[in-house]
Amino acid sequence: MNKGKRFIAAGIIILLASIFHAEPLWAGSAVLSWNKLATDVEGNALTELTGYKIYYGTSPRTGPIPPGGYNGESSPVTMAGNPDQPTYTFDNLTDGYIYYFSVSAYNSAGTAAFSNEDAIALCSNISVKVDDEYYSTIQTAYDSLDSDGTLQILAIGFTPYILLDNARNIKLQGGLACDYSSTLGFTRISGLIVNSGSVIADRILIK
């Protein structure tokens, strides 16, 4: 077997998933991206990569290699012939569910093991909870506060940076599932500027 057709360990491929909604309700979409596979198991440059396969379902995988026991919508999406574009967009997922994703590279020698698994929550356009009120963005939730408080935030991605400019002490509690009571992963934000007050960030990743 040609060394150039072998694969390195799956941990080198990193899957970073973020979520956006094309429409306010029932239009779940997910944008996946990951690091391009560059070397084989022996550290040689990998020049014969064919593409990637994405596996997904509404519960975590049960095995380390494809198909890995994904339930429900378990067929992989194959990005054949496009190894230089390690990204894929889903636009037909069902709102109200948590989806789990893994990616695997392949060529004529076979299919590599899974990347790490990532998950996202599709919970319509309600993304942030403060007490018993719900908001679509972190900024609008923060601006609504008239005292110190906790912002409970789903495990999704937010593009705009967040400006904290009121003299309040707040907690950003991220990485939550649709029910706001269990932890799913991490919340990703583009930036955080604190001009006044203080903030505690829990399960928040800044891109």
N, C-alpha and C positions, 0 to 999 in steps of 0.2 A: 504494500500500500504506500502510495506517495505520502511523504510526511506533510506536504502542503495541504493534504486533505483531512488531516486530523484536527481535533478540536481541543482547546484548553478547557480548564474547569469552568463550570457554569457561573461561578461567583464573579468572574471577570466581566460578564455582561450585567449591567445594572439597569433595571427597569424603573423608570421614574414616571409615574402616571399622574396626570392632573385632570380635572373635570371642568367642563363648561356646559351650559345649557343653550341650545340654539333657540329655544322658545321658552316662555315662562313656565309651562307645565307640560309634563308627559313628552318630553323631547330629550331624553337622556343621551348625552354624548360624552365620549372620553378620548383624550389625546394621550397616546403613549409614546415615550421616547426612551432610548437606551444607548449605551456605549457600543460602538461598532467593534465587532470581534476582529482582532488584529493578528494574533499569533496562534499556532497550534499547540498541542500538549508538550512539545519539546522546545517551545520558544521561537520556532521559525516563523517567518512572515507568512501569513495566510493570504494567498493570492487567488484561491479558487472558491471563495465563498459565493454560494448561489443566492441566498436570501434568508428570510426569517419566518418562523411560524409563531403565531400568538395563540395561546391557550387561555380559556377563560370560563368562568362559571359563577354561580351565585353562592358558592361555598368554597372554602380553601381546598387546595389540592391535597391529595393523600399520598402522593409518591414523588420521588426526586427526579424522575425522568418522564418524558412524554409517553403517553398522554396524561399520566399523573393522577388519574382519578377525578378529574373535574366533572361536575354534575351538570345536568341541564344542557345548556348550549355549549357542548364540549368539543365541537369540531374546531380545529385550528384555522386561523386565517393565515394564508400563505402569501408572503410578499415576494414572490418569485422574481428573479432577475433584477432586483433592486437592492443589492447589498450595501450600497453607498448612502442609502437614505433610511437610517434606523429610527423610523417614526411611523405611527399609524393612527388614524382617526376612526373611531366608531361613532356612528350617528343613528343607530337603530336599537339602542339599549332601552330597557324598560325602567321608567322612573319608579322610585320607591323601593329599589333593591340595592344591596351591596354587591359589587362585582369584584372578583379576584382575577388577576392577570399574571401570566408568566410568558416569557419569550424564549425561543430557542433558535439558534442558527443552524443552517444545514448546507451541505453540498453533495456531490455525487458519492461521497464516502459514507454519508449517513447524516443523522441528526444529533446535535449536541444535547447535553443535559440542560435542565432548566436554568434560567436566571433566578435571582431572588424573586419572590412573589410580592406584588403590591396590590392594594385594594382601594377602591373609591366608593363613596356613597352617593347614589343618585336620589336626591330627596327634593324634587321639584326646585322651585326658586327660593325656598326658605333655607337659609344657610347659617344664621346666627340667632341664638336665643339669649335674652336677658330677662331673668325672672320668668314671667309668663307671656312676654312679647317676643315676636319673631321678626327678623330683618333679613334682607337679601345680601347685605354687605357688612363687613366689619366696621367700616367708617360710619355708616348710618346708625349702626347699633351704638357705637361709642358716642356719637354726637347726641344721641337721645338721653344719655345719662345726665342726671342732675345731682348725683352723688357718687361715692365710690361704688364699685360693683364688679361682677364677674361676667365676662362674655363667653358663652359656650358656643364653640364653633365646630362645624362638621369637618370631616377629613377630606377636604377638597382644596383646590387652588384658587387664589385670588390674585388678579393681575395688578390692580392699582396699589401703590404704596399706601400705608396707613399713617396719618398724622395725628399724634396725641398732643393737643395744645391746650387742654384744660387742667386745672390744678386738682386732679383726681387720682386716686390710687386704684388701679384696676388690675384684674387678672385676665389674661387671654388663655382660656382653657381649650386647646385645640385637639384635633384628632378624633372627634366623636362620631359615632354612628348615627343613623337617622333618628333613633329614639332619644338621643342626647344623654343617655344614661350609661352607655358602654363605650369603651375605647376601641377604635378601629385602626388608626395609624397616626398620621401627622397632618396638620394643616400647613399649606405652603403659601407664603405671601411674598410679594415682590420687594418689599422694603418697609421699614418701620422708623419713623422719625418721632422722637419724644422731645417736645419743646417745654412741656410743663407736666408736673405730676410724676407718678411712677408707674411702672408696669412689671408684672410677673408673667412670663411667657412659659406655658406648659404645653409641650408637644407641638411647638411652632417651629417651622423651618423657613428661613429666609433665603430666597433664591439667590 
